[in-house]
Amino acid sequence: MAIDIKEIKELAKRFTPEQIENCITQQIKTGKNVCIRDASAEVIINELSKAEFVRELMDGGMSLADALRELARRMRLIQKGFTE
């Protein structure tokens, strides 16, 4: 699944990790949430999870660009583990 950097940036800027977590919970429980609409549940949960990770790094003092790079690095490590 492709990563939507623009969507993740916007979510990470707009919502706190707690708000994003609430959106994930809403999506799982009700099939709807206030953070993202107009996508499948799988896409919504994936994008929210990525945005939550990025926002947590930002709240820890990392820049948005560095947080996105760290997300991409970790995703590559996971993907590499599945292909070896």
Stockholm file with secondary structure:
# STOCKHOLM 1.0

chainA/1-84         MAIDIKEIKELAKRFTPEQIENCITQQIKTGKNVCIRDASAEVIINELSKAEFVRELMDGGMSLADALRELARRMRLIQKGFTE
#=GR chainA/1-84 SS CCCCHHHHHHHHHHSCHHHHHHHHHHHHHHSCCSSCCSSCHHHHHHHHHHHHHHHHHHHTTCCHHHHHHHHHHHHHHHHHHHHC
#=GC SS_cons        CCCCHHHHHHHHHHSCHHHHHHHHHHHHHHSCCSSCCSSCHHHHHHHHHHHHHHHHHHHTTCCHHHHHHHHHHHHHHHHHHHHC
//
